[in-house]
Amino acid sequence: MSLPLLSEFVILHLGLGSFHRAHQAVYLQQLIEAGDARWSLSGANLRPDMAELLATLRAQDGCYTVETVSPAGDYRYQRIGAIREVLPWEPSLAAVVARGADPRTRIVSFTVTEAGYYLDPQDRLDTGAAELAEDLARARRGEAGQTIYGAVCAILRARHDASAGPVTLLNCDNLRHNGRRFRQGLLAFIEEAGMPALASWVRENTTCPNAMVDRITPRPPPELRARVREATGWDDAAPVTAERFTQWVIEDDFIHGRPDWARVGVELVDSVAPYEEAKIRILNASHSCIAWAGTLVGLQYIHEGTRTPAIRRMAFDYVTEDVIPCLDTPGHPSPVDLPAYRDVVLERFGNPAIRDTNQRVAMDGFSKIPGFIAPTVRERLARGEGIAGVAVLPALFLFFLRRWHAGTLPYRYQDQGMDEAVAHAICDAPDPVTAMCSDAGLWGDVAGDLRLVDAVRAASERVRTFIEEKSR
């Protein structure tokens, strides 16, 4: 297969959704505009659900517009040309594998949802998951798969066979310790597929740095194309919109080179952990809190909930009372100014121009509770401290889940980590609070702890009062 000429070095990114195009691609564009054009992006998707977008980007030679807006309502527009190649989707992923096996490809990056890692509460690969089992069967036949493990395994096998050299595997998503956990899952997948020689090569010839990414990127609204055309004159069929704020923190552990990202504001550090914990527990968890609460009182957008004093207070108290004391202790001070970060996050969420929907942010609660919320519960309980602030979040989710169960949510709820039978059983239980708090998939080793049950029950009464007051 012949491959088009790109730049000297290539990053193959898997997942050409709005976030990648408003975040990683923008950083590379800024580096190119600063005079360093040694790197370019090749983009692909692992599933067929975005075929129309891929075709649009191909027709535009990978170019598109990013609209950003500040909390003060200042709009700016930037043309992005860093994606030099858009690979069309087809079931074999042959073009994706070929690009990944090209010696110029030095980084394979990807954006995956929490559920897309198929890890159980002990971080073991859930080989019983249907999609993963299908991909293991494909891998044993020498085929690529549609999960991140099935695709990357095929890329690395081809790279090994072509003697194409080492490659960095770079996560660009919200999973805590994402590089380490992905590497663990990938090696387990390769071993399970019966390829011990490839697993040995992967251990020696790849690195998987942990990384933290941040930029609120809502689904592009229907009117965005007309807004871009009016502001810039470009008739762009694939624009994206995002907030002005952006952040990217990466552990500087690249095995075969990387762009000079520090030149354009990327933070390259020895450990991403304190930045990651601040972002996941303060931003991500608060985002979900506001989305669940806003939905319960009939709001559509995140900024509406953030500007509702009672909802803002829930998020503020959760961070102030329970999260900050966990992340900033005398023995382990945080390098992040956590109160300032909390305030900036709430200011960002209150940006009315972003029009980020509760529907988008509320999704995947069965992955977000164990990933974003349970760690704070676990740490507070281990120290004998109260959890009144954090308990509000699972209480909100339970009310939200019971509306889903009853079919009264105002939108379709998507949750890759949810077993619908388990979710319905929680809602049908004589005591849904105890049922939810006893679910090991959500809470791990604190599942069933009476302190958790009691705190969520008390929080549920506060949530019930809040909903009733807002419904009058």
C-alpha positions as CSV (number, residue, x, y, z in Angstrom):
1,M,0.0,0.0,0.0
2,S,1.5,3.4,-1.0
3,L,1.2,6.1,1.6
4,P,1.1,9.9,0.8
5,L,4.0,12.1,1.6
6,L,3.4,13.8,5.0
7,S,6.0,15.5,7.1
8,E,9.3,14.2,8.4
9,F,7.6,12.7,11.5
10,V,4.0,11.6,11.9
11,I,1.5,11.2,14.8
12,L,-1.2,8.8,14.0
13,H,-4.3,9.7,16.1
14,L,-7.2,7.3,16.6
15,G,-10.4,9.2,17.2
16,L,-11.1,12.3,15.1
17,G,-13.9,13.6,17.2
18,S,-14.3,17.2,18.3
19,F,-12.0,17.0,21.3
20,H,-9.0,15.9,19.4
21,R,-9.6,18.5,16.7
22,A,-10.0,21.3,19.3
23,H,-7.1,20.2,21.5
24,Q,-4.1,18.1,20.3
25,A,-4.4,19.2,16.6
26,V,-4.5,22.9,17.7
27,Y,-1.3,22.5,19.7
28,L,0.5,21.0,16.7
29,Q,-0.9,23.8,14.4
30,Q,0.5,26.4,16.8
31,L,3.9,24.7,16.6
32,I,3.7,24.7,12.8
33,E,2.8,28.4,12.8
34,A,5.8,29.0,15.1
35,G,8.1,27.7,12.4
36,D,8.5,24.0,13.3
37,A,6.8,21.9,10.6
38,R,8.6,18.7,11.2
39,W,5.5,16.9,12.5
40,S,2.0,16.3,11.1
41,L,-1.1,14.4,12.0
42,S,-2.7,11.4,10.3
43,G,-6.2,10.8,11.7
44,A,-8.5,7.8,11.7
45,N,-11.5,6.3,13.5
46,L,-11.8,2.7,14.7
47,R,-15.6,2.5,14.2
48,P,-17.9,3.3,11.2
49,D,-20.1,5.8,13.2
50,M,-18.3,8.9,11.9
51,A,-18.0,8.1,8.2
52,E,-19.7,11.3,7.1
53,L,-17.3,13.5,9.2
54,L,-14.3,11.6,7.8
55,A,-15.5,12.1,4.2
56,T,-16.0,15.8,4.9
57,L,-12.6,16.2,6.4
58,R,-11.0,14.4,3.4
59,A,-12.9,16.7,1.0
60,Q,-11.4,19.6,2.9
61,D,-7.8,18.1,2.8
62,G,-8.0,17.7,6.6
63,C,-8.5,21.4,7.2
64,Y,-11.2,22.9,9.4
65,T,-12.0,25.8,11.7
66,V,-11.8,26.0,15.5
67,E,-14.0,28.6,17.1
68,T,-13.1,29.6,20.7
69,V,-15.0,31.8,23.1
70,S,-14.0,33.3,26.4
71,P,-16.3,33.6,29.4
72,A,-16.5,37.3,28.5
73,G,-18.0,36.4,25.1
74,D,-14.9,37.1,22.9
75,Y,-15.0,34.9,19.8
76,R,-11.9,33.9,17.8
77,Y,-11.4,31.7,14.8
78,Q,-8.4,29.6,13.7
79,R,-7.9,27.5,10.6
80,I,-6.3,24.1,11.4
81,G,-4.2,22.3,8.8
82,A,-2.1,20.1,11.0
83,I,-4.1,17.0,10.0
84,R,-2.4,16.2,6.7
85,E,-4.1,12.8,6.2
86,V,-7.6,11.5,7.0
87,L,-7.9,7.8,6.6
88,P,-11.3,6.5,5.6
89,W,-12.8,3.8,7.7
90,E,-13.2,0.2,6.5
91,P,-13.5,-3.0,8.5
92,S,-9.9,-4.3,8.1
93,L,-8.3,-1.0,9.2
94,A,-5.6,-1.8,6.6
95,A,-4.7,1.9,6.0
96,V,-4.6,2.6,9.7
97,V,-2.3,-0.4,10.3
98,A,-0.1,0.6,7.4
99,R,0.3,4.2,8.7
100,G,1.1,2.9,12.2
101,A,3.8,0.6,10.7
102,D,5.4,3.4,8.7
103,P,8.9,4.3,10.2
104,R,7.9,8.0,10.1
105,T,5.2,7.4,12.6
106,R,6.8,8.0,15.9
107,I,3.7,8.5,18.1
108,V,0.3,6.7,18.0
109,S,-2.2,8.7,20.1
110,F,-5.8,8.1,20.9
111,T,-8.9,9.4,22.7
112,V,-10.9,6.7,24.5
113,T,-13.8,6.9,26.9
114,E,-13.4,5.4,30.4
115,A,-15.5,2.4,29.5
116,G,-13.4,1.9,26.3
117,Y,-10.5,0.5,28.4
118,Y,-12.5,-2.6,29.5
119,L,-10.8,-2.6,33.0
120,D,-12.5,-4.0,36.0
121,P,-12.2,-2.3,39.5
122,Q,-8.9,-4.1,40.0
123,D,-7.6,-2.8,36.7
124,R,-7.7,-6.3,35.1
125,L,-8.7,-6.6,31.5
126,D,-12.4,-7.6,31.3
127,T,-12.0,-10.3,28.6
128,G,-15.6,-11.3,29.1
129,A,-16.8,-8.1,27.5
130,A,-18.4,-9.0,24.2
131,E,-16.5,-6.5,22.1
132,L,-13.2,-7.4,23.6
133,A,-13.8,-11.1,23.2
134,E,-14.6,-10.5,19.5
135,D,-11.3,-8.5,19.1
136,L,-9.3,-11.2,20.8
137,A,-10.7,-13.7,18.3
138,R,-9.8,-11.3,15.5
139,A,-6.2,-10.9,16.9
140,R,-5.7,-14.6,16.9
141,R,-6.6,-14.7,13.2
142,G,-4.2,-11.9,12.6
143,E,-6.9,-9.2,12.0
144,A,-7.3,-5.7,13.4
145,G,-10.1,-5.0,15.8
146,Q,-12.4,-2.1,16.7
147,T,-11.5,-1.7,20.4
148,I,-8.4,0.3,21.2
149,Y,-6.5,-2.9,22.1
150,G,-7.5,-4.7,19.0
151,A,-6.4,-1.8,16.8
152,V,-3.1,-1.0,18.5
153,C,-2.2,-4.7,18.8
154,A,-2.5,-4.9,14.9
155,I,-0.5,-1.8,14.5
156,L,2.3,-3.0,16.8
157,R,2.4,-6.4,15.2
158,A,2.8,-4.8,11.7
159,R,5.4,-2.4,13.1
160,H,7.3,-5.3,14.6
161,D,7.2,-7.3,11.4
162,A,8.4,-4.3,9.4
163,S,11.2,-3.5,11.8
164,A,9.8,0.1,11.9
165,G,11.3,1.0,15.2
166,P,10.0,2.0,18.6
167,V,6.8,4.1,19.0
168,T,5.2,6.0,21.8
169,L,1.6,5.2,22.7
170,L,0.0,8.4,24.0
171,N,-3.4,8.6,25.7
172,C,-5.4,11.9,25.3
173,D,-8.4,11.3,27.6
174,N,-9.7,11.5,31.1
175,L,-8.8,8.1,32.5
176,R,-6.7,8.4,35.7
177,H,-3.1,7.0,35.2
178,N,-4.1,6.5,31.6
179,G,-0.8,5.5,30.2
180,R,0.1,3.0,32.8
181,R,-3.4,1.4,32.8
182,F,-3.6,1.3,29.0
183,R,-0.2,-0.4,28.9
184,Q,-1.3,-3.0,31.4
185,G,-4.5,-3.7,29.5
186,L,-2.7,-3.8,26.1
187,L,-0.1,-6.3,27.3
188,A,-2.8,-8.5,28.9
189,F,-4.7,-8.4,25.6
190,I,-1.6,-9.4,23.6
191,E,-0.8,-12.2,26.0
192,E,-4.4,-13.4,26.0
193,A,-4.3,-13.4,22.2
194,G,-1.4,-15.8,22.3
195,M,1.4,-13.5,21.1
196,P,4.1,-13.6,23.9
197,A,6.9,-12.6,21.4
198,L,5.0,-9.5,20.5
199,A,4.4,-8.7,24.1
200,S,8.1,-8.9,24.8
201,W,8.8,-6.6,21.8
202,V,6.2,-4.1,23.1
203,R,7.8,-4.0,26.5
204,E,11.1,-3.0,25.0
205,N,10.0,-0.8,22.1
206,T,7.1,1.3,23.4
207,T,6.4,3.8,26.2
208,C,3.0,4.9,27.4
209,P,3.3,8.3,29.2
210,N,0.5,9.3,31.5
211,A,-1.2,12.5,30.3
212,M,-3.9,15.0,31.3
213,V,-6.0,16.9,28.8
214,D,-8.5,19.7,29.4
215,R,-10.7,21.8,27.1
216,I,-14.5,22.0,27.2
217,T,-15.6,21.0,23.7
218,P,-19.3,20.7,23.2
219,R,-20.9,19.0,20.3
220,P,-20.9,21.4,17.4
221,P,-24.3,23.1,17.2
222,P,-26.2,23.2,13.9
223,E,-25.7,27.0,13.6
224,L,-21.9,26.8,13.9
225,R,-21.2,26.4,10.2
226,A,-23.2,29.6,9.4
227,R,-21.4,31.5,12.3
228,V,-18.0,30.5,11.0
229,R,-18.9,31.5,7.4
230,E,-20.2,34.9,8.6
231,A,-17.1,35.6,10.7
232,T,-14.4,34.3,8.4
233,G,-15.8,33.7,4.9
234,W,-14.9,30.0,5.1
235,D,-17.7,27.6,4.3
236,D,-16.5,24.9,6.6
237,A,-18.6,21.7,6.8
238,A,-16.6,20.4,9.8
239,P,-16.0,23.2,12.3
240,V,-15.6,22.7,16.1
241,T,-16.3,25.1,18.9
242,A,-14.5,25.1,22.3
243,E,-13.8,27.3,25.3
244,R,-10.7,29.5,25.2
245,F,-9.0,27.7,28.1
246,T,-6.8,24.7,27.2
247,Q,-4.3,22.6,29.1
248,W,-2.2,19.6,28.3
249,V,0.2,17.9,30.8
250,I,2.3,14.9,29.7
251,E,5.0,12.9,31.4
252,D,8.1,13.4,29.3
253,D,8.6,9.7,28.5
254,F,8.8,9.4,24.7
255,I,10.8,6.6,23.2
256,H,11.4,7.8,19.7
257,G,11.1,11.6,19.6
258,R,8.2,14.1,20.0
259,P,7.2,17.6,18.9
260,D,8.7,20.5,20.8
261,W,5.3,21.0,22.5
262,A,6.7,23.0,25.4
263,R,7.2,25.8,22.9
264,V,3.4,26.2,22.6
265,G,2.4,25.7,26.2
266,V,2.3,22.0,26.8
267,E,3.5,21.1,30.3
268,L,6.1,18.3,30.1
269,V,6.6,16.9,33.6
270,D,8.1,14.0,35.6
271,S,4.7,13.0,37.0
272,V,1.3,14.0,35.8
273,A,-0.4,12.6,38.9
274,P,-1.2,15.9,40.9
275,Y,-2.5,17.7,37.8
276,E,-4.5,14.6,36.8
277,E,-6.1,14.3,40.3
278,A,-7.0,18.0,40.4
279,K,-8.6,17.8,36.9
280,I,-10.5,14.6,37.4
281,R,-11.8,15.2,40.9
282,I,-12.4,18.9,40.6
283,L,-13.3,19.5,37.0
284,N,-14.7,16.2,35.7
285,A,-16.6,15.3,38.8
286,S,-18.1,18.8,39.3
287,H,-19.1,18.8,35.6
288,S,-21.1,15.6,36.2
289,C,-22.6,17.0,39.4
290,I,-23.9,20.1,37.5
291,A,-25.2,18.0,34.6
292,W,-27.1,15.6,36.8
293,A,-28.5,18.3,39.0
294,G,-29.4,20.6,36.0
295,T,-31.2,17.7,34.3
296,L,-33.3,16.9,37.4
297,V,-34.7,20.5,37.5
298,G,-35.4,20.8,33.8
299,L,-32.3,22.7,32.6
300,Q,-30.7,22.0,29.2
301,Y,-27.2,23.5,29.4
302,I,-24.3,23.4,31.8
303,H,-24.0,27.1,32.2
304,E,-27.6,27.3,33.4
305,G,-26.9,24.9,36.2
306,T,-23.6,26.6,37.1
307,R,-25.5,29.9,37.4
308,T,-28.1,28.4,39.6
309,P,-26.9,29.2,43.2
310,A,-28.0,25.9,44.7
311,I,-26.3,23.8,42.1
312,R,-23.1,25.9,42.1
313,R,-23.0,25.5,45.9
314,M,-23.2,21.7,45.6
315,A,-20.1,21.6,43.3
316,F,-18.3,24.3,45.4
317,D,-18.9,22.5,48.7
318,Y,-17.9,19.1,47.2
319,V,-14.6,20.4,46.1
320,T,-13.9,22.6,49.2
321,E,-15.0,20.2,51.9
322,D,-13.8,16.9,50.6
323,V,-11.5,17.1,47.5
324,I,-9.0,19.8,48.5
325,P,-8.2,18.2,51.9
326,C,-7.4,15.0,50.0
327,L,-5.2,16.5,47.3
328,D,-3.3,19.1,49.4
329,T,-1.9,17.7,52.7
330,P,1.1,18.9,54.8
331,G,3.1,15.8,53.7
332,H,2.1,16.0,50.1
333,P,1.3,19.6,49.0
334,S,-0.2,20.0,45.6
335,P,1.7,21.9,42.9
336,V,-1.7,23.2,41.8
337,D,-3.4,26.1,43.5
338,L,-6.6,24.1,44.2
339,P,-8.9,26.9,45.4
340,A,-8.0,29.0,42.4
341,Y,-8.4,26.0,40.1
342,R,-11.9,25.4,41.6
343,D,-12.9,29.0,40.9
344,V,-11.6,29.0,37.4
345,V,-13.4,25.7,36.6
346,L,-16.7,27.1,37.8
347,E,-16.1,30.3,35.8
348,R,-15.5,28.1,32.7
349,F,-18.7,26.1,33.3
350,G,-20.7,29.3,33.6
351,N,-19.7,30.4,30.1
352,P,-23.1,30.9,28.3
353,A,-21.5,31.0,24.9
354,I,-20.2,27.4,25.1
355,R,-23.8,26.0,25.4
356,D,-22.5,22.6,26.5
357,T,-25.4,20.3,27.1
358,N,-26.3,18.4,30.2
359,Q,-26.9,15.4,27.9
360,R,-23.3,15.3,26.8
361,V,-21.8,15.7,30.2
362,A,-24.2,13.5,32.1
363,M,-23.3,10.3,30.2
364,D,-21.3,7.4,31.4
365,G,-22.1,7.7,35.1
366,F,-21.3,4.0,35.8
367,S,-17.7,4.8,34.7
368,K,-17.5,8.2,36.3
369,I,-18.5,7.2,39.9
370,P,-15.6,4.7,40.2
371,G,-13.2,6.9,38.3
372,F,-14.0,10.4,39.5
373,I,-15.9,10.2,42.8
374,A,-15.1,6.9,44.6
375,P,-11.4,7.8,45.2
376,T,-12.4,10.8,47.3
377,V,-14.9,8.7,49.3
378,R,-12.3,6.0,49.9
379,E,-9.6,8.4,51.1
380,R,-11.9,10.4,53.4
381,L,-13.3,7.2,55.0
382,A,-9.9,5.7,55.4
383,R,-8.9,8.8,57.4
384,G,-12.1,8.7,59.5
385,E,-13.4,11.9,57.9
386,G,-16.9,12.9,56.8
387,I,-18.1,12.6,53.2
388,A,-21.1,14.9,53.3
389,G,-19.9,17.0,50.3
390,V,-19.0,14.2,48.0
391,A,-22.0,12.1,48.9
392,V,-24.2,14.6,47.1
393,L,-22.8,13.4,43.7
394,P,-23.9,9.8,43.9
395,A,-27.2,11.0,45.4
396,L,-27.8,13.2,42.3
397,F,-26.8,10.3,40.0
398,L,-29.3,7.9,41.8
399,F,-32.2,10.4,41.2
400,F,-31.0,10.8,37.6
401,L,-30.8,7.0,37.2
402,R,-34.3,6.5,38.6
403,R,-35.6,8.9,36.0
404,W,-33.8,6.9,33.3
405,H,-35.3,3.7,34.8
406,A,-38.8,5.3,34.7
407,G,-38.3,6.5,31.1
408,T,-38.8,10.2,32.1
409,L,-35.4,11.7,31.2
410,P,-35.7,14.5,28.6
411,Y,-33.0,12.9,26.4
412,R,-31.5,9.6,25.6
413,Y,-28.9,8.5,28.2
414,Q,-25.7,6.9,27.0
415,D,-23.5,4.9,29.4
416,Q,-20.9,2.5,28.0
417,G,-20.1,1.2,31.5
418,M,-23.7,0.4,32.5
419,D,-25.1,-3.0,32.7
420,E,-28.8,-2.1,32.1
421,A,-30.0,-5.1,34.1
422,V,-27.9,-4.1,37.1
423,A,-29.1,-0.5,36.8
424,H,-32.7,-1.4,36.7
425,A,-32.2,-3.8,39.7
426,I,-30.7,-0.9,41.7
427,C,-33.8,1.3,40.9
428,D,-36.2,-1.6,41.6
429,A,-34.7,-2.5,45.0
430,P,-36.7,-1.9,48.1
431,D,-33.9,0.5,49.2
432,P,-32.2,1.9,46.1
433,V,-29.6,3.9,48.2
434,T,-28.3,0.7,49.8
435,A,-28.4,-1.1,46.5
436,M,-26.4,1.5,44.7
437,C,-23.9,1.9,47.6
438,S,-23.4,-1.9,47.7
439,D,-22.4,-2.2,44.1
440,A,-18.8,-3.3,44.0
441,G,-18.4,-2.1,40.3
442,L,-19.1,1.4,41.5
443,W,-17.4,1.5,44.8
444,G,-14.8,-1.2,45.0
445,D,-13.7,-2.1,48.5
446,V,-15.9,0.5,50.2
447,A,-19.1,-1.0,48.7
448,G,-21.7,-1.5,51.4
449,D,-19.8,0.6,54.0
450,L,-22.5,1.9,56.3
451,R,-20.8,5.3,56.4
452,L,-21.2,5.6,52.7
453,V,-24.8,4.4,52.8
454,D,-25.7,6.8,55.6
455,A,-24.0,9.7,53.9
456,V,-25.7,9.1,50.5
457,R,-29.1,8.7,52.3
458,A,-28.7,12.0,54.0
459,A,-27.5,13.6,50.8
460,S,-30.5,12.2,49.0
461,E,-32.9,14.0,51.3
462,R,-31.1,17.3,50.5
463,V,-31.3,16.5,46.8
464,R,-35.0,15.7,47.1
465,T,-35.7,19.0,48.9
466,F,-33.7,20.8,46.2
467,I,-35.7,19.2,43.4
468,E,-39.0,19.9,45.1
469,E,-38.1,23.6,45.7
470,K,-37.1,24.0,42.0
471,S,-40.2,22.3,40.8
472,R,-42.6,24.6,42.5
